[in-house]
Amino acid sequence: MPGIKTRRLSIRMQRVILGGVMLAVAGLLATAGVAQDAAAPAAKPVTFLGTVQTLSGNTLSVKSDAGATMQVTVEENARLLRIEPGQKSLAGASPFSLTDLQAGDRVMARGSASADGNSLAATMLVAIKGADIAQKQEQERADWQKRGTGGLVKAVDPAAGTVTISSGAGGARTLVIHATPTTIIRRYAPGSVRFDQAVKGTLDQIKPGDQLRARGSRSDDGATLEAEEIVGGSFRNLAGPIQAVNAAGSTITVNDTATKKVVVISITPDSEVKKLDPAVAQRLAARMNGGGAGGAGRRPDGSQAPPAGSSQGAAPSGPPSGAPGADRPGGGQGNGQGGGQGRGAGFDVQQLLARSPSVALKDLSKGNMVIVVATEGQTPDAATAITVVAGVEPMLQASTSGSQAMLSSAWNLGGGGGEGGGGEAPQ
């Protein structure tokens, strides 16, 4: 799945960065409140986590990630503590004044809830500055872009702690990812497109055909990566013409070329809808016709294209116009260090898609060809989109499977390729 714009990226990364912090703090508060709860079981404290929307005196309007709003009244003798993003305990917390709190700050309020559950009298408030969150998000985003990679799982060896992934047209490039006991492994929840809903996983849950992103240190030859974080899941890859667009209902109906089945695809606020520039799509199609990064392909008329490296009809060696590395000497060949693209790849598909414009459903029309990465739906004829890429007609004419492999290797996990990771709960 492709990378995303910084604004949407920041929202998702905020969920990730703060999740583990607030869960850890919640655990500490629960432990600290055991004696109080035992003494007064009828007044068991309630914890509410969210983002400050408005402030008026000692009253805050706080909105949770699920969309619920709580009116929080901070008691006069309430304990106010501020922590930094990534802080896992209250050991380094510092007191702050309620007047320092701002809209956009993240807070966890703890106290007594009203009978209707719409308001809370807080005796403790733990906060993280919105500006600090934004800075942490940017650091995470940059690190994923620099040291992240992604692709389709070819093989898994839990005993050896390795996962082999493929990427590029036809899966021409392979990379062996090494996991250690300290590697964070997360897996998409069934039916979810949200990274913040990913759950802890294990290496043996990863299966061939899964899509995976990892972040870590790559070897000098670009063949292996020591992973600090791995996030993956089982998704559907669909490609074909749009049969109907329902902008009001946020769905598109696609006739999947591979299965010949009609699938209704739901588009959520977390889904991405991108459209390739025609010149970029033509360039990618030319690469697949010429065998891409090492394999032979077929022309749109079905005839066999010359092998890669052949002077007869070979695809251009440089990256598509505007792609990262286009201004590098020698046609922009990568060094195997960034974005998961090794030598010979010539460009980073993930960043290419990140730079492609986002479009609204109303901008799509019946007959448009799309490639979709989606969650497994409750039924075979329904799915929820993670990524929809339009403007892919030239690529699908060249190779449907090659196009899907090329674009799905750049999928977006809300953390990979500019997406932060490491948290365990919503923002």
Stockholm file with secondary structure:
# STOCKHOLM 1.0

chainA/1-427         MPGIKTRRLSIRMQRVILGGVMLAVAGLLATAGVAQDAAAPAAKPVTFLGTVQTLSGNTLSVKSDAGATMQVTVEENARLLRIEPGQKSLAGASPFSLTDLQAGDRVMARGSASADGNSLAATMLVAIKGADIAQKQEQERADWQKRGTGGLVKAVDPAAGTVTISSGAGGARTLVIHATPTTIIRRYAPGSVRFDQAVKGTLDQIKPGDQLRARGSRSDDGATLEAEEIVGGSFRNLAGPIQAVNAAGSTITVNDTATKKVVVISITPDSEVKKLDPAVAQRLAARMNGGGAGGAGRRPDGSQAPPAGSSQGAAPSGPPSGAPGADRPGGGQGNGQGGGQGRGAGFDVQQLLARSPSVALKDLSKGNMVIVVATEGQTPDAATAITVVAGVEPMLQASTSGSQAMLSSAWNLGGGGGEGGGGEAPQ
#=GR chainA/1-427 SS CCCCCHHHHHHHHHHHHHHHHHHHHHHHHHHHTHHHHHHCGGGCCEEEEEEEEEEETTEEEEECTTSCEEEEEEEEEEEEEECCTTCCSSTTCEECCGGGCCTTCEEEEEEEECTTSSEEEEEEEEEECHHHHHHHHHHHHHHHHHHEEEEEEEEEETTTTEEEEEESGGGCEEEEEECCTTCEEEECCTTCCCGGGCEECCGGGCCTTCEEEEEEEECTTSSEEEEEEEEEECEEEEEEEEEEEETTTTEEEEECTTTCCEEEEECCTTCEEEECCHHHHHHHHHHHHTTTTTSCCBCTTSCBCCCTTCSSSCCCSSCCTTSTTTTSGGGCCCCSCSTTCCTTTCSCHHHHHHHSCBCCGGGCCTTCEEEEEEEECSSTTEEEEEEEEECCHHHHHHCHHHHHHHHHTTCCCSSTTTCCCCCCSCC
#=GC SS_cons         CCCCCHHHHHHHHHHHHHHHHHHHHHHHHHHHTHHHHHHCGGGCCEEEEEEEEEEETTEEEEECTTSCEEEEEEEEEEEEEECCTTCCSSTTCEECCGGGCCTTCEEEEEEEECTTSSEEEEEEEEEECHHHHHHHHHHHHHHHHHHEEEEEEEEEETTTTEEEEEESGGGCEEEEEECCTTCEEEECCTTCCCGGGCEECCGGGCCTTCEEEEEEEECTTSSEEEEEEEEEECEEEEEEEEEEEETTTTEEEEECTTTCCEEEEECCTTCEEEECCHHHHHHHHHHHHTTTTTSCCBCTTSCBCCCTTCSSSCCCSSCCTTSTTTTSGGGCCCCSCSTTCCTTTCSCHHHHHHHSCBCCGGGCCTTCEEEEEEEECSSTTEEEEEEEEECCHHHHHHCHHHHHHHHHTTCCCSSTTTCCCCCCSCC
//
